[in-house]
């Protein structure tokens, strides 16, 4: 085959391939157009609309007020606390009680040195005996003078002298007896005894120590039920009366208590009124305790769960109320005022009627004006 014939054959083949490719492309485009037209001409598929959102509701129950649990801190005190000491100065010879011991009324607690009082008492008794002898002599002399005067052998002046001598002797005896009694009192006061049933709180002196009059020797704590002193606001204190039963908390344990009395004045620093209570259970003086009181607040409103609140602008709050419509319950936002909360619940005030219904949970997922399906309430 010549070179010219070979070239003509190659050009014929290229023209045939070009025509085939063009035919394929035109046919594909036509098929796509037909398919698109059929899709556009088909009827649209309608989706089923979603039903009302189920929501948890509650009924508004108006209340005339609410109660607040308030706690006030105070300190446990002994029913009576006394710093026991001697009325006399002197040297301590014995301390007969130690810290923590329980003592009975009249039980000896400590002694002073009385060695100087014993000879003084003996000397006074001897002096009284001498004075009594002088008085007896004066009495006999007066008796004889009375007899002699009656017979005219003694003058009236001698009789008066005998009478006055007897009077001086008797006065001297009375003075000596008063001194003996004084020594007896000092001997008695040299022994310190418990004035009431008590526990020894602290021991402040030791044997051999010289003390002055009135210096504390032992701290005595009454064994009677302890007391709690608490400062209350004046308006709240007036709600309590002696004999009322209340609750106190000591170290996390609630104990019964009884109101003993209320102070008639206000504390100058805290402007509170002190209330003293008797704790009807063991407690240690010095412990911190809390008085638990329930205070009634006369403020109309209603209780709702915390989850019912919907936060608004600038710190405002609202709830979603339900309004009946022919299509179902529709949500309507209602502004409210939060009066009080106890953690899980809130006490609210707003323009809601008695028996009205509001959303009790998750109001943020429900838009105002949305139709909902009420559950509960």
Buried (B, 14 or more C-beta within 10 A) or exposed (E): EEEEEEEEEEEEEEEEEEEEEEEEEEEEEEEEEEEEEEEEEEEEEEEEEEEBBEBBBBEBEBEEBBBEEBEBEBEBBBBBEBBBBBEBEBEBBEBBBEEEBEBEEEBEBBBBBBEEBEEBBEBBBEBBEEBBEBBEBBBEBBEEBEEEBEEEEBEEEBBEBBBEBBEEBBEBBEBBBEBBEBBEEBBEBBBBBBBBBBBBBEBBBEEEEEBEEEBBBBBBBBBEBBBBBBBBBEEBBEEBEEEEEBBBBBEEEEBEBBBBBBBEEBEEEEEBBBBBBBBBEEBEBEBEBBBBBEEEEEEEBBBBBEBBBBEEEEEEBBBBBBEEEEEBBBBBBBEBEBBBEEEEBBBBBBEBEEEBBBBBBBBEEBEEEBBBEBEEB
